[in-house]
Amino acid sequence: DDVWHAHCVKLDDEGISLFAASRTGVAHCPCSNMRLASGIAPVRRMLDAGVPVGLGVDGSASNDGAHMVNEARQALLLARVGRALQPPETRNGKTFFGCDLGPTEMTARDALHLATRGGAKVLGRSDIGHLATGMCADLALFDLRTLGFAGGAVHDPVASLLLCASPQAAYTVVNGRVVVCEGQLTTVELGPLIERHNRAAIRLAETAKHSA
């Protein structure tokens, strides 16, 4: 239970059973898997078998955004379309096509679970993943009173967060330390950092061009 693997898009039933028996975790990285056309991880089958599954963003080589809320959205959407691509199955004498079962393959709360409690379980951490007395003060607060969430947030704030606009955190607290306040980073000066980043990116591109 101290080992986890990323992606696992090729994991078959035998592998899933082995992961479940050994409590081996999985970091699901849907955006990277789609960008690289790697495949679709069988997340629902893994969860049903008892495999710990959390959410990851892979690295900058295959995920430029590293946006955890968007990653949760993509996990939800990819699970649904992946189920829709499966052949029909018969239940109690009735035939169900993949498109009939796709919407129930993963709910918004399932995706949120992957991004929070699921990740904590994969890491073997009992002090993170949800809010409770004695837990690490890790918080991300989002303002759903904006135009992009109008209407949806009053009915289902979780589904609205994942499926409406792409939100930026209004406040982020990491182990009790405020890292984002009113949408602004408190730990670095963004202007100089972005300038250095852009200069480095230009140098890297030029080096690659001349070495090709």
KEFIKOL-152481 format. One record per residue (C-alpha): chain; x, y, z. Coordinates in steps of 0.05 Angstrom, whole numbers, plus 5000, padded with zeros to 4 digits. Layout:
% residues N
{pt "A"; {X; Y; Z}};
...
END
This chain:
% residues 212
{pt "A"; {5000; 5000; 5000}};
{pt "A"; {5060; 5046; 4994}};
{pt "A"; {5064; 5043; 4918}};
{pt "A"; {5024; 5080; 4865}};
{pt "A"; {5028; 5084; 4789}};
{pt "A"; {5009; 5140; 4741}};
{pt "A"; {4961; 5132; 4682}};
{pt "A"; {4947; 5057; 4680}};
{pt "A"; {4908; 5064; 4615}};
{pt "A"; {4926; 4992; 4595}};
{pt "A"; {4907; 4959; 4660}};
{pt "A"; {4866; 4896; 4648}};
{pt "A"; {4821; 4857; 4695}};
{pt "A"; {4878; 4815; 4721}};
{pt "A"; {4920; 4877; 4734}};
{pt "A"; {4862; 4911; 4769}};
{pt "A"; {4853; 4851; 4815}};
{pt "A"; {4927; 4851; 4831}};
{pt "A"; {4926; 4926; 4846}};
{pt "A"; {4865; 4917; 4891}};
{pt "A"; {4896; 4859; 4929}};
{pt "A"; {4961; 4896; 4940}};
{pt "A"; {4928; 4963; 4954}};
{pt "A"; {4969; 4994; 4897}};
{pt "A"; {4944; 5064; 4880}};
{pt "A"; {4933; 5099; 4814}};
{pt "A"; {4943; 5172; 4795}};
{pt "A"; {4892; 5184; 4740}};
{pt "A"; {4916; 5238; 4691}};
{pt "A"; {4860; 5247; 4639}};
{pt "A"; {4885; 5310; 4605}};
{pt "A"; {4954; 5280; 4592}};
{pt "A"; {4923; 5215; 4569}};
{pt "A"; {4879; 5252; 4518}};
{pt "A"; {4934; 5298; 4494}};
{pt "A"; {4981; 5240; 4481}};
{pt "A"; {4925; 5194; 4457}};
{pt "A"; {4949; 5143; 4507}};
{pt "A"; {4882; 5112; 4523}};
{pt "A"; {4827; 5115; 4575}};
{pt "A"; {4840; 5089; 4644}};
{pt "A"; {4786; 5041; 4670}};
{pt "A"; {4772; 5084; 4730}};
{pt "A"; {4703; 5058; 4747}};
{pt "A"; {4727; 4986; 4744}};
{pt "A"; {4786; 5003; 4788}};
{pt "A"; {4743; 5038; 4839}};
{pt "A"; {4692; 4982; 4840}};
{pt "A"; {4748; 4933; 4853}};
{pt "A"; {4775; 4974; 4911}};
{pt "A"; {4836; 5004; 4878}};
{pt "A"; {4855; 5071; 4908}};
{pt "A"; {4850; 5123; 4853}};
{pt "A"; {4869; 5196; 4857}};
{pt "A"; {4875; 5253; 4807}};
{pt "A"; {4940; 5278; 4776}};
{pt "A"; {4960; 5328; 4723}};
{pt "A"; {5023; 5293; 4699}};
{pt "A"; {5077; 5343; 4678}};
{pt "A"; {5085; 5405; 4636}};
{pt "A"; {5107; 5364; 4575}};
{pt "A"; {5037; 5337; 4568}};
{pt "A"; {4993; 5384; 4608}};
{pt "A"; {5003; 5458; 4600}};
{pt "A"; {4948; 5479; 4649}};
{pt "A"; {4957; 5434; 4710}};
{pt "A"; {4888; 5459; 4732}};
{pt "A"; {4860; 5410; 4783}};
{pt "A"; {4787; 5430; 4774}};
{pt "A"; {4792; 5423; 4699}};
{pt "A"; {4827; 5357; 4710}};
{pt "A"; {4768; 5333; 4751}};
{pt "A"; {4721; 5356; 4696}};
{pt "A"; {4761; 5318; 4644}};
{pt "A"; {4761; 5256; 4688}};
{pt "A"; {4685; 5259; 4690}};
{pt "A"; {4677; 5270; 4615}};
{pt "A"; {4729; 5219; 4594}};
{pt "A"; {4698; 5165; 4638}};
{pt "A"; {4630; 5178; 4607}};
{pt "A"; {4653; 5177; 4535}};
{pt "A"; {4696; 5117; 4549}};
{pt "A"; {4635; 5079; 4574}};
{pt "A"; {4595; 5102; 4514}};
{pt "A"; {4646; 5068; 4468}};
{pt "A"; {4636; 5000; 4501}};
{pt "A"; {4592; 4947; 4469}};
{pt "A"; {4519; 4939; 4492}};
{pt "A"; {4504; 4896; 4552}};
{pt "A"; {4442; 4860; 4575}};
{pt "A"; {4414; 4869; 4645}};
{pt "A"; {4351; 4834; 4668}};
{pt "A"; {4332; 4819; 4596}};
{pt "A"; {4340; 4891; 4574}};
{pt "A"; {4395; 4916; 4528}};
{pt "A"; {4434; 4978; 4547}};
{pt "A"; {4480; 5014; 4499}};
{pt "A"; {4542; 5050; 4521}};
{pt "A"; {4509; 5117; 4512}};
{pt "A"; {4454; 5096; 4560}};
{pt "A"; {4504; 5079; 4615}};
{pt "A"; {4557; 5133; 4602}};
{pt "A"; {4525; 5189; 4644}};
{pt "A"; {4526; 5145; 4707}};
{pt "A"; {4598; 5122; 4697}};
{pt "A"; {4624; 5181; 4737}};
{pt "A"; {4586; 5237; 4773}};
{pt "A"; {4611; 5305; 4792}};
{pt "A"; {4618; 5282; 4863}};
{pt "A"; {4657; 5220; 4841}};
{pt "A"; {4706; 5267; 4805}};
{pt "A"; {4711; 5312; 4866}};
{pt "A"; {4726; 5250; 4908}};
{pt "A"; {4783; 5231; 4862}};
{pt "A"; {4812; 5301; 4870}};
{pt "A"; {4808; 5301; 4946}};
{pt "A"; {4797; 5238; 4987}};
{pt "A"; {4820; 5194; 4930}};
{pt "A"; {4887; 5228; 4925}};
{pt "A"; {4897; 5225; 5000}};
{pt "A"; {4883; 5150; 4999}};
{pt "A"; {4933; 5139; 4943}};
{pt "A"; {4986; 5175; 4983}};
{pt "A"; {4969; 5138; 5047}};
{pt "A"; {4953; 5203; 5082}};
{pt "A"; {4899; 5206; 5134}};
{pt "A"; {4911; 5279; 5151}};
{pt "A"; {4890; 5308; 5084}};
{pt "A"; {4834; 5300; 5033}};
{pt "A"; {4775; 5329; 5071}};
{pt "A"; {4757; 5381; 5122}};
{pt "A"; {4754; 5360; 5195}};
{pt "A"; {4782; 5378; 5263}};
{pt "A"; {4855; 5358; 5267}};
{pt "A"; {4865; 5353; 5192}};
{pt "A"; {4916; 5394; 5153}};
{pt "A"; {4887; 5463; 5136}};
{pt "A"; {4889; 5453; 5060}};
{pt "A"; {4833; 5493; 5028}};
{pt "A"; {4814; 5519; 4959}};
{pt "A"; {4756; 5569; 4958}};
{pt "A"; {4720; 5588; 4894}};
{pt "A"; {4672; 5645; 4883}};
{pt "A"; {4611; 5617; 4847}};
{pt "A"; {4573; 5683; 4847}};
{pt "A"; {4602; 5703; 4780}};
{pt "A"; {4567; 5703; 4712}};
{pt "A"; {4599; 5637; 4690}};
{pt "A"; {4563; 5600; 4746}};
{pt "A"; {4497; 5638; 4746}};
{pt "A"; {4438; 5591; 4752}};
{pt "A"; {4478; 5527; 4760}};
{pt "A"; {4511; 5541; 4826}};
{pt "A"; {4445; 5552; 4863}};
{pt "A"; {4422; 5482; 4844}};
{pt "A"; {4486; 5441; 4848}};
{pt "A"; {4550; 5478; 4867}};
{pt "A"; {4594; 5416; 4858}};
{pt "A"; {4570; 5402; 4787}};
{pt "A"; {4572; 5476; 4772}};
{pt "A"; {4644; 5482; 4795}};
{pt "A"; {4665; 5425; 4749}};
{pt "A"; {4621; 5436; 4688}};
{pt "A"; {4610; 5511; 4682}};
{pt "A"; {4666; 5563; 4676}};
{pt "A"; {4739; 5545; 4689}};
{pt "A"; {4748; 5576; 4758}};
{pt "A"; {4809; 5606; 4789}};
{pt "A"; {4814; 5598; 4864}};
{pt "A"; {4795; 5660; 4903}};
{pt "A"; {4832; 5635; 4964}};
{pt "A"; {4881; 5577; 4973}};
{pt "A"; {4909; 5555; 5040}};
{pt "A"; {4964; 5502; 5044}};
{pt "A"; {4975; 5473; 5113}};
{pt "A"; {4948; 5536; 5144}};
{pt "A"; {4988; 5584; 5101}};
{pt "A"; {4949; 5631; 5054}};
{pt "A"; {4980; 5622; 4985}};
{pt "A"; {4926; 5656; 4943}};
{pt "A"; {4886; 5715; 4970}};
{pt "A"; {4830; 5746; 4929}};
{pt "A"; {4856; 5710; 4867}};
{pt "A"; {4928; 5734; 4874}};
{pt "A"; {4990; 5694; 4894}};
{pt "A"; {5020; 5717; 4959}};
{pt "A"; {5086; 5679; 4955}};
{pt "A"; {5119; 5706; 4892}};
{pt "A"; {5120; 5768; 4848}};
{pt "A"; {5086; 5745; 4785}};
{pt "A"; {5111; 5799; 4738}};
{pt "A"; {5186; 5785; 4742}};
{pt "A"; {5172; 5710; 4746}};
{pt "A"; {5132; 5711; 4681}};
{pt "A"; {5186; 5752; 4647}};
{pt "A"; {5241; 5703; 4667}};
{pt "A"; {5197; 5645; 4645}};
{pt "A"; {5185; 5675; 4576}};
{pt "A"; {5259; 5690; 4566}};
{pt "A"; {5276; 5619; 4585}};
{pt "A"; {5223; 5592; 4537}};
{pt "A"; {5251; 5633; 4479}};
{pt "A"; {5322; 5609; 4494}};
{pt "A"; {5298; 5537; 4497}};
{pt "A"; {5261; 5543; 4431}};
{pt "A"; {5321; 5575; 4397}};
{pt "A"; {5367; 5521; 4423}};
{pt "A"; {5321; 5466; 4398}};
{pt "A"; {5316; 5500; 4330}};
{pt "A"; {5391; 5505; 4321}};
{pt "A"; {5404; 5434; 4345}};
{pt "A"; {5352; 5403; 4298}};
END
